[in-house]
Amino acid sequence: MHIPDGILPASIIVAGYATTGGVTWYSLRQIKRDRNPQENIPKASLLTAAFFVASWIHIPVPPASVHLILNGLLGTILGYYAFPAILIGLFFQAVMFQHGGLSTLGVNASMFGIPALLAYHLFQLRYKIGKNNRVWTGIFAFLAGAGGLGLSVVLFFILIITNIPANIDATVERNAIYGLVLAHIPLMLIEGAFTAAVALFLMRVKPELLEQ
């Protein structure tokens, strides 16, 4: 679902880098307010690696296939660390495997990173009901995992459908985009269930990892 080079106009690319720069600055500012920011670096590094590798795990959804994103999981577990983690993961995916592009790095980082931050805030709503309630923790983790990916899919759809290059068949391209978006609905359920499973496991064995 990464947007490659050569599709978006220059104005969108510049806006993507500006948005990513602003959100990165805000995220780092929030991280700096932690009592011990370095304490979460190993956790962020581990999940950055998981995000980097996840894009190579393809799931067949006929007639196409999709790959894991896990931005909702990163937001749920990492909080504001998720945005720089996703930015770093996308950079290495682009330079090492040409997955996405350097010109679209800002757009892709915003497309995956901002929903991750929203997923974090959605997961924090569980405190309104009960901090140690396993049922609500699982429900909010599922919603965060599925919602993080779902919002990214919506942003991807808007960006692509409104910037179809004039030199290709727009009808064919629209049908392909519709199919790709629909193929991500099962993936939303998978990532929601996986995020819930990870959150419940951490709640049982190391609940402090869920604290921000």
Protein Blocks (a to p, Z undefined) as FASTA:
>chain_A
ZZcehkacfklmmmmmmmmmmmmmmmmmmmmmpmblmlmmmmmmmmmmmmmmmmmmccdd
dfbdcddfklmmmmmmnommlmmmmmmmmmmmmmmnogajfklmmmmmmmmmmmmmmmmm
mmmmmmmnomklmklmmmmmmmmmmmmmmmmmmmmmmmmmmmccfkbcfklmmmmmmmmm
mmmmmmmmmmmmmmmmmmmmmmmmommlmpZZ
